[in-house]
Amino acid sequence: MKDRKNKGGRPALENKKRFRINVRFDETEHKKVLQNAETAGMSKSEWVRKSAILRRIVPRFTQEQIKALRVITGASNNLNRLTKKAHQTGLLDVATECRNTISHINHCIDKLLRHDSEGN
């Protein structure tokens, strides 16, 4: 068995960073990165790496969410129409329609909120 002599120097990293991603910043963004890194007591590379991995990114609306928002918009238009009718004919005449429309809006909002919480 051969004895390996310690040649000195820095020991090899256990989890060596092998991949590089080039990112461009404008002047304002770069100043913000430097400020955030300094505040956190990190190098800018370390801060960008941690931010990219640990921060929660809020995705754009899904097709299902867009559909639910359109339904809510339509239902709110119905609610406005019912409000006008209630002022003209009295609230008792349109109370059931109002309850149904409000229930529909609440259902759509619940659906949106459930979908959003699934992504967390």
Sequence and secondary structure as in RCSB ss.txt:
>XXXX:A:sequence
MKDRKNKGGRPALENKKRFRINVRFDETEHKKVLQNAETAGMSKSEWVRKSAILRRIVPRFTQEQIKALRVITGA
SNNLNRLTKKAHQTGLLDVATECRNTISHINHCIDKLLRHDSEGN
>XXXX:A:secstr
        S    SS           HHHHHHHHHHHHHHT  HHHHHHHHHHHS       HHHHHHHHHHHHH
HHHHHHHHHHHHHH HHHHHHHHHHHHHHHHHHHHHHHHHHHHT 
